[in-house]
């Protein structure tokens, strides 16, 4: 009996025929979609050959810590302006200062990339994820919240929490190497909770809270979805165990934030303006970002409770993981390079004169070499290793016409390690950030806080926190590490993280 006659047998033919025809049609449609329009799919831009349905997604199936090596090989093969496909979606990868400037400096390309849709359930459409008129109005509304006078009020919180950090680290002194990364992360989380929400969660004393766990796990899930086209469909994702876990985590985080907002609103309603702004002895009270949002909400006419939650959740997401990562990498660089550590400590001793008093903003402005070390650490280990934008109009890059609506991945990690810009780019050298060296570089060759109209609104807050934390740790302790640089495996997720933490040993400094 022939194959055709078997297929046509009653009860068997139709299902079997469909099993053959439907996948074939899907394959043909996918091929037409992928290869039929060269401009739309960037096929004239150098890049690996995409296979139907999956594109180049199979390249990224391995462990997260291999992604940097994979991207390194791709960029070395195809150049600083190249193309990859994730599923049927073409993505332009750029890592040159000229490309960064063309995209980041333009008001036409302010919409965040398609990867950000996976944050919508968590962060809504706040300052990080919104675009157009809503983004412009939110940016204008929130900019005063990061005025230097307001940031000065937060230095007390930073000093207090760094005091707790140094107390916890003191318990590890002279006891061999340990992973300092969670200590720094919990300190950063305590700082952002108190400054963003006016809420003390004591993560340094109790890191086992549901909210803390939900924040960390949510970041991991978002990154997993971003690189897995088979998880992009929301309905299908919601039916998976990972989708159930995501839903539970988002509910936990929103419940916590909603409760804090309700508490602070009640606090505002119970007090007259005069009483709210000063304490019992007439000293001006410190506001959290949440208090400023409640004030600007005008009783819900400008910002609803959902709007306020969007921004508070955004502050929490952007304001603790990013700073924690850079502080941890900076501590590792200090431990790995004792010659620079000594210079920073000499600078601290000169400013503080052996006193353990809290740092002031005036003190921080004098810590020039510490500032250079933090900048160099951010060059090598920027908190956000990949940014994305959607082109708002057709544009030309490297002789290629890039159509409007293209998803562009701006890879800071390789921009900051370009041998065309930095001599010996993989070496930690704070001298790169002396004024004579920075003045001669392309203005978009170093953008750890992004640049242009959508630069990071909280960068001054981040720098202040990092300086206070590093000053506290290095004033009190000497740092060492036996962990060689080649053992530092990096996870380029939403935030650049060390795979196995940061291993250091500490001893108390003699003057303390």
N, C-alpha and C positions, 0 to 999 in steps of 0.2 A: 504494500500500500504506500502511495506517495505521501510526502509531507503535506502537500496541498490538500489531499483528500482527508488526511487525519485532522488538519485544522478545521475542515469544513464539516466534521461530524457533529450532529446535533448534541447540544449540552456541553461541548468541549470547544468548538470552533470559535465562537464569539469571544469568550474570555481570553483564549490563547492569542487570538488575532489582536485583541486590544493590548495585551502584554507586549506584543511586538511593535504595533503601530504607534502607541502613545509615547514610549521612550524615544522612538525614532523621530517623531514629530518634535518632541522637546529638544532633542539633540540638534535637529535642523534649525529650529527657531533660535536656539542658543548660539549656534554658529553664525547665523545671519545677524543676530544682535551684536555678537562679539567682533566679527570680522567684516561685516557689511559696511560700516561707516568708519573709515580710517580716522577722520578728524575727531569725531565724537569719542572714539576709543583710544585716541592718542597713539595709534599704531605707527605713526611716522616718527614718534619720539623713541629713542633707544630704550630697550628693556627686554626682559625675558619673554619668550613666546607663551601666551596664555592658552590654557586648554579650555574647552567648552564647559560651562557651568561653574567650574571651580577657579578659573583664571590661574593665578599663581599662588593661591592660598596654601597649597600643599608644601610650599617652601617653608611655611611658618608653623608647621604642625609639631615640631619638636619642642623641647623644654624652653621656657622663657629665656633662660640665660644664654641660649644660642642665638637669639635674634640679632644682637649687635654684630656678631660674627657674620651672620647671613647678610645683613644690610651692608656691612663693610665690603664683602665680596661683590655685592651687586653694584655698589657705587664705584668701586675700583674698576669693574668691568664696563659699566654703562655711562659713568660720568656723574657730574653734580646736578644735572637735570635729566631725570630718567622716568620711566613708567613701570608700574606693576598693576596687575589686576587682582582684586579680591572678589571672587565670584565674577559677576558680569560688570562690576564697577571698575573703571579705570581710575588710577590714582597717579598724580604727578608727584615725584619725590624731588625736593630741591635742597641743596646744601651749600650754595654759594652766597656771598654777601650781596651780590648784585640781584639775585633772585629774591632774597629775603627783603631787600629794600623795595623792589618793585611791588611786592605783594603787601607787606606790612605797612608801608607808608601811605597806601592808597585808601581812601574812603569808599572805594568801589568794592573792596574785597574784605569786608568786616564780618561776614557771616561765618561762624565757626563750621568746621567740617562735619561730615555726616556721622563721624564716630561719636559726636556729642549727643546724638539722639538717645543713646543708651543711658544717659544721665538724666533724662527728662523726668522719669518717674520719681527720682530722688530729689533733684534740684529744681524741677519745674523750669520756668523760663525767666530766670533772674539774670543778673549782670553777666555771668559766665556764658550762659546758653542762648540768651535772646539776641535779636538783631534788629536792624531798622530803627523805627521811631521808638519802640519800647526800649531798646538798648540805649539810645541817645538820652532818653528821659531818665532812665535809671542811673546812667553814668553821671549825669548832671546833678541828680538828687543825692547820690552817694559820695561824690567827690569831697564835699566839706567834711564828711566823717573821717577823712584821712588827712585833715589839716594838721600841720606840725604841732599846734597848740593842744589839739586833742590827743595826738599820739604821745605827747609828753606825759599826759596823765596815766598812760598805760605802763610807763616804765616802772612804777611802783609794783604792779602785778608781776612784771617780768623779774624784777629783783627778788620778790618774795618767793616765786616759784623756783627760781634758780638757787635760792637758799635751800629749799627742800631738796633740789637735785644734788647739790654739793653734800648735803647731809647723807643722802642715800649712797652717793659715790664714796664718801668717807668710809662707809662700812666695807667697801671692796678694796680699800687701800692696802698694799703690801700682801695681797692674797692671790697674786698671780693674775693671768689674763682672764677676761670675761667679755661678754658681748655688751657694749655700751649703747648699742642702737635703741633697745627698748627704753632705757632710762631717758635718753634724749627725746624720744617720741612721746613718752608720757608727760614729760615736762612741757613740751610744745602743746600737747592737747590740753593740759591744765591752763596754760596761758591763753589759748584761743577761746576756751570755754568761758573763762572769766572776763576777757575783754570783749568777746562777741556777744555773750548772752548774760553776763553778770552772774553766772552760775558756777559755783565751785563743785567739780565732780571728783576731785582728789584722785585722779588717775595714777599719780605717782605712788599713792598709798594703796590704791585698790584698782588694779588694771583689769579686773575680771568682770566689769559691768557690761550689761547687755548692749548699751549704747556704743561703748568703745569697740566691742567685738563686731557690731553691725557696721560701723564705719570702715574698719579694716577689710572685712569680708566683701562689702559692697564694691570697694575699689578693685578687688581681685576679679569679681564677677564681670564688671564693666569691661575690663581689659580682655577677658576671655571672649566676650561677645564681639568686641571690636575686631578681633583677628580671625573670627570663625563665622563665615557667611551662613553656615547651616543653623546658626543661632540668631540670625538677624530678624526673622519674622517674630513679632511680639506674641502672636497667638500660639504659635508652635513652641516658642521659648517658655511661655507660661505653663505649658503642660509637662515640662521637664523637671526633674528634681532640682536642677540649678535654678530654674524659674521660680519654683516654690521657695527656695532658700532666699532668692532675691526679694520676693514679695514680703517675706517675713522680716528681712533686714530693713527694708524701706519703712514698713509699718512701725518697727521699733524706733527708728530714727525720727520719723515724723511725730510719733507719740511723745517722745522726749521733748522735741522742739516746741510742739504745740503747748505742752504743759508749762514750759519755761515762759513762752510768750504770754500765756494766760496769767501766770504769776506776776510778770513784770507790768502787764497792763493794769492788774488789780492794784499793784503798788503805786502806779501813777495816779489812779483814780482816787486812792485814799489820802493823797497828800496834796496840799496846795503847792503851787509853783515855787513859792518862796521856801517852803519847807523842803521841797524836793531837791532844790539846788544847793542847799547848805545843810550841814549837820547841826547838832545841838550847840556847838560852840562857834558857829558861823564860818566853818571851813567848807569850801566848795566841795561838793560830793563828786565822785568819779562816775561818769556815765559809761555804760557799755555801748557797743554799736547798736544793740537791740533797743536801748533807750532812745537813741537818736532816731532810729527807724519809727518807733512808736510816736515820737514827737512830730516827725515829718508826715506821718500817716494822716494827720488832721482828722482824727476820729474815724478813720476808715474811708474818708472821701478821696484821699490820694493813694493810700496803700491799704489793701485789705489784709486780714490776718494771713491769708494764703500768700500774698505778695511779700509780707514780712518774713514768713517762713522760708520762702525761696532764697531770700538774701542771707538770712542767718545760716541756713544749710550750706549755702555757697561759701560764706566766710569759714565755716567749720571745715568744709572739704578742702578749700584752697589754702587755708591759713594755718594748718598744723602739719600735714604730711610734707608739704613743700619745704617749710623751714626746718623741720626735723631732719629730713634727708640731707640738706646742705650742712647743717650743724654736725651731723654724724660724720659725713665725709671730711669736713674741715678738721674735726678732731683726729680722724685717722691720718690726714696729711701732716698734722702737727706731730703726731706720734712717730710717723715714718721719717720726718725731716727734723731732727732735734736742733739743727742749726737755726732753722726758722722759728721753732718753738722758743728758743732762748731769746731771740730778738723781740718776739711778742711779749714775753715775760718781763724783759728789761723795760719795754715801753709801758707795760702795766704798772711796774714798780715805780716808774718815774711819775706816772699820773696819780696813782693812789698812795704813794709814799708808805707802803706797807700796811695801810689801813684796810680793814675789811668792811668799810662803809658801802652802802648801796651806790651803784653807778648813777650818774646824772647824764643828761643829754650833752652837757658841756664836756664831760669826761669822754663820751663816745666820739665826739668830734675830734679829739686829740689822738685817737688810736689809729693813726694813719697806716702803720704796717699791718695791724690786725685787719684793717679794711682791705688792704691789698691781698692778704692771705685768703680772706673770704671770697673775694672776687676771682682769684685764681682757682680756688676750689669749685666755684660755680662754673668756671670755664670748663673744667674737666668733668665735673659731675653736676651739671645743671639739673635742677629739680624736675623740670618738665623736658624730657629729651626730644619729644616730637610735638609740634603744634600743627593744627590743621585749619585750613580756610577753604571756602568755596568761592571761586572766581565770580565776580559780579558782572564782568564784561569780557569780551575777547581780549587777549593780550598776547604779546610775543615774548618768548624766553629762549635764549640760545638759538635763535633762528627758527624756532618752531611756533606755529600759531596755536595757542591754547584757548579752546572755546569757553564761553561763559558757562557756569554750572559745573566746572571741573573741580574735583576734590583734590586739594593740594596738601601734601604732607611736608612741612618745613622741619628738617631734621637738625635741630640745634647741636646734637651730640657731635655730628661730623662737621658742622660749620665751625664750632669752637676748636676742633682738632685739625683744621686744615693746615697743611705745611706751607701753603701759599701765603698764609697770614701769620702763622706763629712758627718761629724757629723751634725745632725740637718739640713739637706740639704735645707729645705725651708726657713731658716732664713737668713737674710742679715747680713753678718759678714765679713767686709773687712780684719780682722786679718788672714783670710785664706790665704792671699797673701803676708804674710811676708816670707822671704827667707827660714826660718826654716820649714815652713809648705809646701811650694811648692816643696821643694827638695825631700820630702818623698812620693810624689804622683806619680802615674803612668803617664808617659809623655803624654799619649793620653786620660787622664781623663778630660782634659780641653782644648777644641779646638774651641774657638769662631771664629777664623779666618781660620778654617780647619787646615790641617797639611800635611806634606809630600810634594811631588813634585807639587801638585796643591793647595798649600796654597794660601791665599789671597795676591795678589801682592800689594794691596793698604793698608795693615794693618797699616803701619807706618803713612801714610797720615791720616787714620781714627783716630788713637790714638791722633795725634797732634791736629786735629780738635776738638775732644771731650774734650781734656784738655783745649784748649783755650776757648771753649764755656762755660764749667762748671766753669772755673776760672773767666771768665767775669761775669757770672750770680751770683755766690756766693760771689764775691768781692763786688758787688753792692747791693745785696738783701738778706734778710732772707726769707726762704721758710717754709710754713706750709701747712698742708692738713688735712681735716676732712674725707677724703675718705679712708675707711679701706681696708686692703689688700684683703679681701674676695670680695670686690666690683670691683677689678681690673680684668675684663674679658678680656681674651687674644684671639686674632685672629691669629692662626698659618698659615698665608698665605705664599706668597713668602718671606715676611718679617714678623716677629712677631710684631703685633700692639696691642695697647689697644683699645678694642671695643668702649668704651665711652670716650676716651681721657684720659688725665692726669689732674685732678682737683687740683689746688694749689691756695694759696693766698700768696702775697708777700708784704713785707715792705722794704723800703730803709734802708740800714745800716747807722748808725749814722755818721761814719767817712766820708761818702760821702754826 
